[in-house]
């Protein structure tokens, strides 16, 4: 449990460095409600992984951190993410036109969809686009490059779709709320996902259960636009019932490998 909590703090620090040029020990200590000594240990751990560079009183993003940040998130709860992606892949048929965002779970979903024929995929995730480049028609949105997630983001994101609606879209989340819907921490990330979701008939959230009740600021899909949730069995019966009562399908998967 302790390692999982520390990991979540480290990922939060990296997300904050997507928004701000630097973070301070004092500010992080107040944000997380823990001692400066613990924050310094977190920053030292991230520096050893070459994800941040320590400076006096805090840290800045390391020049080599962009690749590492995505890869670290990709490995976190990877078994659960793969199981969620396998379940979501059952919805996708040959010839569908779909959207995938830049989340690591959608990256695993993209990998599973390489066997589909005739797919059209709209994405702001450069890693997902790379995976599908040889097997699908991939349409990459415009926008500003966010290196830590290898995504294109922003209010000015261009959605090159004309005269049609995507069958369904799949989106990772920072958090979710019964009042506010699907949520992100970064305004630019939220804006990009909101634009893509607006072109989708059905909207599905893909997330492991550690995302529940996490801090987020920016809703990008309201509850009444959410079609389904794909998560793992850590999402409790009570939580599932709350969303099911709103008419939203909830699919919870085990993390056992597929037979």
Secondary structure, 3 states (H helix, E strand, C coil): CHHHHHHHHHHHHHHHHHHCCEEEHHHHHHHHCCCHHHHHHHHHHHHHCCCEEEECCEEEECCCHHHHHHHHHHHCCHHHHHHHHHHHHCCCCCCCEEEECCCHHHHHHHHHHHHCCCCEEEECEHHHHHHHCCCCEEEECCCEEEHHHCEEECCCCCCCCCCCCEEEEEECCCEEECCCEEEECCHHHHHHHHHHHCCEEEEEEECCHHHCCCCCCEEEECHHHCCEEEEECCCCHHHHHHHHCCCCEEEEECCCCCC
